[in-house]
Amino acid sequence: MVLEKLGDSLKSTLQKIAKAVFVDEKLVNELIKDIQRALLQSDVNVKLVFELSKRIKERALKEEVKKLSKKEHLINIVYEELVSLLGKEGQKLEIKAKKPFKIMLVGLFGNGKTTTSGKLGKFLQKRGLKVALIGLDVHRPAAMDQIEQVASNIKAPVFLDKKEKNPVKIWKKYEKELSKFDVVIVDTAGRDALSKDLISELNSMNKLIKPDESLLVIGADVGQAAEKQAQAFHESCNITGVIITKLDGTAKGGGALIACSITEAPVKFIGVGEKVDDLEEFNPKRFVGRLLGMGDLEALLEKAKEAISEEEAKDLGKKFLKGDFSLIDLYQQMESMNKMGPLSKIMELVPGMSQIKLPKDMLKVQEGKLKKWRFIMDSMTKEELEDPENISGSRAERIAKGSGTAIREVRELIKQYRQSKKLMKGFKGSEKDMNKMMKKMQNMQGMKFK
């Protein structure tokens, strides 16, 4: 999960509120300490942490509670203040109806500009836009080879010149041809630091290309230093937004995210994995909802568009939580979810599912064995799929031979099915209190979580 430790810490804090008998100053102080600890461990600026703490405490102790209970009001305050800290409404990338719409990616070495150009290209292709890439990084060895490979991965045309060392000439060479595309993504050169040479080159590129968006690509591993980078690039090159990469694999991710959100260059996208589809629009409300365990049904539906219908996607969480699904249901969901991405990431989007403490090794096993499990299911009868409890030793042996797998793998699938069913049923009681509060909050805020 994105910022997994921070999310787990915040969810534990909310659980503490849900279980509390009274909401008093003592509980508020404990809550503040927990939030401070969670944010500081995620490398968030100390000053910002204490400002946030002060606002939460003041609101919790002074605000009049109207439609919500005191517990619900306290959770709502935490939600609203975290959203505010991360940029409130957020800012989307708006593609205007002009050809071509030019997006220039800038940044320092090692932050993933070229890889991000492919991810952004894929993101825009999914929205029906005709995308082209152009490589203007003439300094880094193999930069042209890399963008060529990236473009090949998303099946997008790429324009480059491996012999030319002047980016201006490369742009002018292909400028007319690029006008045929809806969007052109420009991959520029970086440096080890924001030097005069880099500023000069980016400014000359700006004047020549006149990009509609100049997006700074920053790695989450820089932590709080992201604020200085974002501000410096904004002042020198007039960037319009930030893309934060590597957010899935660093403890400093929270620091980078919040640092950029408070600058004049807002975060527009976040990189949440290594695959080409692992780029998301940054929406503070939805992001905080996921951190707090409320899920993100909107993101789930976006991922599910090409895999399953909207109604099936909404039903996904309900079926598993009821614990009454058969292997046929599991088979259909496995097919769809395999297209949508890793199970662990889908789980965090389904409202309520992130509250369940599913063993990580269970999720990894499922992700790694989906293909083999489909072969096993293909060798089962309709009766066996509908009621796996009917699968005896002789039937397991027949299924194993038919699917080209071992008997232990057939038994492992049935075991996983039983574990999932048991876990979901066991969760019903423990989720009740939190769900009641979350639903009331979500209805009041008009959030799309259920």
ABEGO torsion letter per residue (X at the ends): XBGAAAAAAAAAAAAAAAABABBBAAAAAAAAAAAAAAAAAAGBBAAAAAAAAAAAAAAAAABBBBABBAAAAAAAAAAAAAAAAAGEAEBBBBBBBBOBBBBBBBEBBGAGAAAAAAAAAAAAAAAGBBBBBBBABAABBGAAAAAAAAAAAAGBBBBBBAABABAAAAAAAAAAAAAABABBBBBBBBBABBBAAAAAAAAAAAAAAGBABBBBBBBAAAEAAAAAAAAAAAAAAGBABBBBBGAAABAAAAAAAAAAAABABBBABBBAEABAABBBBBBAAAAAAAAAGAEBAAAAAAAAAAABBAAAAAAAAAAAAAGABBAAAAAAAAAAAAAAEBAAAAAAABBGAAABBBBAAAAAAAAAAAAAAAAAAAABBAAAAABAAABBAAAAAAAAAAAGBBAAAAAAAAAAAAAAAAAAAAAAAAAAAAAAAAAAAAAAAGBABX
